[in-house]
Amino acid sequence: MKPWLKWTLKIGLSGLALYLIFRKISWEQTWKLLSHANFGWLFIAFVFFNISQILSAKRALCFYRTLGIPLDYFLNLKLYYKGMFYNLFLPGGIGGDGYKVHFLYKAYHKPVKKLVSATLIDRLNGLALLGFLIALLGSIIKLPKNWLPFPNWGLIVIFFIGFGICIWILHKLFPVYIPIIFKTSIWSLGIQILQLISVFFIIRALHIEGDLLAYFLLFLLSSVAAVIPFTIGGAGAREIVFVAGAPLLGVISTEAVAISLLFFILTAIASFIGIVIKIKKL
């Protein structure tokens, strides 16, 4: 598919998703929440989000160095923010991950397959620990009846079984990453916790009072949806999860969407750092 067509489709899907969402909630109430947000709390949320991205860049660097790439820490951080910008604003092209792989291939002449595997496993590592927190919160929160055919704590059991299977597959296909997987998993957990702290301050900024753990669970579920590259930076996909899950978890849909929109805005602002960064060819 041509890049311009991908770009057009993603804009269309994001627009359609947001249109359907705002037919189900009050735009006036959502705007009222957004317009009265406390910018001090939003700034703190922005800081914690960026700390999570710095740690994400550090995790990615660990995978690249395992391949013997002597990538400098600050160059890697610049590369990461450049990739964030491409992922969010240029989804019709090669994307942020493709940009990083291309740059590293040109700079260090490592096989493309190895670079792709490092980038992919880095992503999956983060997704796995996202799953752990979803299972943990799902086992704590009182979920609606008949949501699960087993007790809530079974989510934790399922996670560890699945994680064990993933480690076994990793050992068989990419054994080079096994020595670092525990360390990167701890970092992945830290990254998700930092983003939850960011969401906490967004909630504070919006003066929302409600079940904090329910909002956290919705955010984590929306993060899984945002990984699927069908919309612009997850815009629309996140909001659909918030709108669909809010009544099931007993939170207000309007507030949930306001949280999601503000998180997207903070992500977009952080991604603009990628515009001003200049990376010299090695």
C-alpha positions in Angstrom: 0.0 0.0 0.0 1.3 3.4 -0.9 2.3 5.7 2.0 -0.2 8.5 1.1 -3.0 5.9 1.1 -2.0 4.6 4.5 -1.9 8.1 5.8 -5.3 8.9 4.4 -6.8 5.7 5.8 -5.4 6.3 9.3 -6.6 9.9 9.4 -10.0 8.6 8.3 -10.2 5.9 10.9 -9.1 8.3 13.7 -11.7 10.8 12.6 -14.4 8.2 12.4 -13.6 6.8 15.8 -13.6 10.2 17.4 -16.9 11.1 15.6 -18.6 7.9 17.0 -17.2 8.6 20.4 -18.5 12.2 20.6 -21.9 11.0 19.5 -22.0 8.9 22.7 -20.8 11.5 25.1 -21.3 15.2 25.7 -18.7 17.3 23.9 -19.8 20.4 26.0 -19.0 18.5 29.2 -15.8 17.2 27.9 -14.7 20.7 26.7 -15.7 22.1 30.1 -13.3 19.6 31.8 -10.5 20.3 29.4 -10.8 24.1 29.6 -10.7 24.1 33.4 -7.6 21.8 33.6 -4.9 22.8 36.0 -1.7 23.5 34.0 0.6 22.9 36.9 -0.6 19.3 37.3 -0.4 18.9 33.5 3.2 20.0 33.5 4.1 17.4 36.2 2.2 14.8 34.1 4.3 15.8 31.1 7.5 15.5 33.1 6.7 12.0 34.2 5.7 11.0 30.7 9.0 12.1 29.4 10.9 10.3 32.1 9.0 7.1 31.0 10.2 7.8 27.4 13.8 8.3 28.5 13.7 4.9 30.3 12.1 3.4 27.2 15.1 4.6 25.1 17.4 3.1 27.7 15.6 -0.3 27.4 15.9 -0.1 23.6 19.6 0.7 23.9 20.1 -2.4 26.0 18.8 -4.6 23.1 20.9 -2.8 20.5 24.1 -3.1 22.6 23.4 -6.8 23.0 23.9 -7.0 19.2 27.3 -5.4 19.6 26.2 -1.9 18.4 28.3 0.8 20.2 25.5 3.2 20.2 26.0 6.3 22.4 23.4 6.9 25.1 22.5 10.5 23.9 22.5 9.6 20.3 20.1 6.7 21.1 17.9 9.2 23.0 17.8 11.5 20.0 17.0 8.6 17.8 14.2 7.6 20.1 12.5 11.0 20.1 12.9 11.2 16.3 11.2 7.8 16.1 8.4 9.1 18.4 7.7 12.0 16.0 7.7 9.7 13.0 5.4 7.2 14.7 2.9 9.9 15.7 2.9 12.3 12.7 4.2 10.2 9.8 2.4 6.9 10.1 2.0 6.6 6.4 5.7 6.3 5.8 8.3 4.0 7.3 7.4 5.0 10.8 9.6 5.5 13.8 10.8 1.9 14.2 11.6 1.7 10.5 13.6 4.9 10.7 15.6 3.6 13.6 16.4 0.3 11.9 17.4 2.2 8.7 19.7 4.5 10.6 21.4 1.8 12.6 21.8 -0.3 9.5 23.5 2.6 7.6 25.6 3.5 10.6 26.7 0.2 12.0 26.1 -2.3 9.1 24.3 -4.9 11.2 22.0 -7.3 9.5 18.5 -5.9 9.1 16.9 -9.0 10.5 18.8 -8.6 13.8 17.9 -5.0 14.0 14.3 -5.7 13.4 14.3 -8.5 16.0 15.8 -6.2 18.6 13.2 -3.5 17.9 10.3 -6.0 17.9 11.4 -7.8 21.1 11.9 -4.4 22.8 8.2 -3.6 21.9 6.9 -7.0 23.0 8.8 -6.7 26.3 7.0 -3.5 27.1 3.7 -5.0 26.0 4.2 -8.1 28.2 4.7 -5.9 31.4 1.7 -3.9 30.3 -0.2 -7.2 30.4 1.1 -7.9 33.9 -0.3 -4.6 35.2 -3.6 -5.3 33.5 -3.8 -8.7 35.1 -2.8 -7.3 38.5 -5.4 -4.5 38.4 -8.0 -6.8 37.0 -7.5 -9.2 39.9 -7.9 -6.3 42.4 -10.8 -4.3 41.0 -14.3 -5.6 41.4 -15.2 -6.5 37.8 -18.8 -6.9 36.6 -20.4 -10.3 37.1 -19.9 -12.9 34.4 -17.1 -10.9 32.9 -14.7 -13.8 33.5 -15.4 -17.5 33.6 -13.0 -17.8 36.5 -12.0 -15.9 39.7 -10.2 -12.5 39.1 -6.9 -13.8 40.5 -6.8 -16.3 37.5 -5.7 -13.3 35.4 -2.3 -13.4 37.2 -2.0 -17.1 36.7 -2.8 -16.7 33.0 -0.2 -13.9 32.7 2.6 -16.0 34.2 1.8 -19.0 32.1 1.8 -16.8 28.9 5.0 -15.0 30.0 6.7 -18.4 30.6 5.8 -19.5 27.1 7.1 -16.3 25.6 10.4 -16.7 27.4 10.7 -20.3 26.1 10.0 -19.1 22.6 12.6 -16.3 23.0 15.1 -18.8 24.3 14.6 -21.0 21.2 14.5 -18.2 18.5 16.6 -15.4 20.0 18.8 -16.8 22.8 21.1 -13.7 22.7 18.5 -11.6 24.5 17.8 -14.0 27.4 20.6 -12.6 29.7 19.0 -9.1 29.6 15.3 -10.0 29.6 14.9 -9.8 33.4 16.6 -6.4 33.5 14.6 -5.0 30.6 11.3 -6.4 32.1 12.0 -4.5 35.3 12.5 -1.4 33.2 9.3 -2.1 31.3 7.4 -2.3 34.6 9.0 1.0 35.6 8.0 2.6 32.3 4.3 1.6 32.8 4.3 2.8 36.4 5.7 6.2 35.3 3.0 6.5 32.7 0.4 5.7 35.3 1.8 8.4 37.5 1.5 10.7 34.5 -2.2 9.7 34.2 -2.7 10.3 37.9 -1.6 13.9 37.5 -3.8 14.3 34.5 -6.7 13.1 36.7 -5.7 15.7 39.3 -5.5 18.4 36.6 -9.1 17.6 35.6 -10.3 17.7 39.2 -11.8 14.2 38.7 -12.8 12.2 41.7 -13.6 8.5 41.2 -12.2 5.0 41.3 -8.5 5.7 40.5 -7.7 2.0 39.8 -10.6 1.8 37.3 -9.2 4.7 35.4 -5.7 3.1 35.5 -7.1 -0.2 34.2 -8.9 1.6 31.3 -5.7 3.5 30.5 -3.6 0.3 30.3 -6.2 -1.4 28.2 -6.3 1.6 25.9 -2.5 1.4 25.6 -2.8 -2.0 24.1 -5.4 -0.7 21.6 -3.0 2.2 20.8 -0.3 -0.2 19.8 -2.4 -1.4 16.8 -1.3 0.9 14.0 -4.7 1.7 12.5 -5.0 5.3 13.7 -2.8 8.4 14.2 -0.8 7.8 17.3 -3.6 5.8 18.8 -6.0 8.7 18.6 -9.5 7.3 18.5 -8.5 3.8 19.5 -7.7 4.9 23.1 -11.0 6.8 23.3 -13.0 3.9 22.1 -11.6 1.7 24.9 -12.4 4.4 27.5 -15.9 4.9 26.3 -16.7 1.2 26.1 -15.1 0.3 29.4 -16.2 3.3 31.5 -19.8 2.2 32.2 -18.6 -1.4 32.9 -16.1 -0.2 35.5 -18.5 2.5 37.0 -16.7 5.6 35.8 -18.0 8.6 33.9 -17.4 8.3 30.1 -16.9 12.1 29.6 -14.2 12.2 32.2 -12.5 9.1 30.8 -12.4 10.6 27.3 -11.0 13.8 28.7 -8.1 11.9 30.3 -7.4 10.1 27.1 -7.4 13.2 25.0 -5.0 15.0 27.4 -2.7 12.1 27.4 -2.6 12.1 23.6 -1.9 15.9 23.6 1.0 15.5 26.1 2.4 12.6 23.9 2.1 14.8 20.8 3.9 17.7 22.5 6.7 15.4 23.6 6.9 14.0 20.1 7.5 17.5 18.7 11.0 17.3 20.3 11.8 15.0 17.4 11.4 18.0 15.0 14.2 20.1 16.5 16.6 17.2 17.0 19.3 16.9 14.4 21.1 13.6 14.0 24.4 13.6 12.1 25.2 10.6 9.8 27.9 8.5 11.3 
